[in-house]
Amino acid sequence: MEKPQKKSRQQVYTLLVQVGRKDGDGLPEGATGAALMIYASGVDEAEAVRETVAILKQADLAPLDVTGYGTLAEREAQGHDIAQDERDLMQRALDENSVVVAQMTEFYNGEECLDPDESSLN
């Protein structure tokens, strides 16, 4: 007799991670860092952040700052327009219990952060 599958407590959180330079990070020559739009699963946002930072460090990136934008439901409640391709990536992160890098924007000439007016989170 099969046990009924438990409902997962995992949720997907949208994170914006700023990374600096580190030897072997794979960023383009001349870049001073980057911003990564990430969808990460976790039972809460703190777990999603911890897992994301750990994975980025394993990938030889240097995480400097993480900004959380909440779950899909929280973002919808804030009025964010969320495209189907974003929803698909969020579902993938949930299905695979993983961290999905959806977008990377490199910084040049000392830029330090993504302009909030240019962010896809508006």
Steps between C-alpha positions, in 0.01 A plus 500: 500500500645835394511790741330816377753758390547778755430853386835676476557806716747626240428830332691696238648837586619767260844628596725768355863418583788740442839339455847647495811379319697192596766301314335241278150650528437487125385861475610689187831685500446856617185420699509624859225263615150390408139474611328162478123456493439168671206276582583281799293245687488479877265451792555869574687788344795464737558142385471603134762772559739263683476238225547761228808653664653154554447401135640829369810459716546147364485654151790733592279807517526754782151588630494846658132574556167319468165673469189287537179579311287221648298217353288506185189574708675780689624656177154481344354666811753783452377548143802354319435399140641147474544356151433135421869427440576623854221282636644203312845556653344533846318171448824336388675620819213354704485170310877449521538651850774713348646842435437635149694800368251674274706803397846645546590865450870586510621826655771712341684821594436466873122458480393348828134417470220448255285808446163409657325681213663256254421187702256242365339499847296814431 
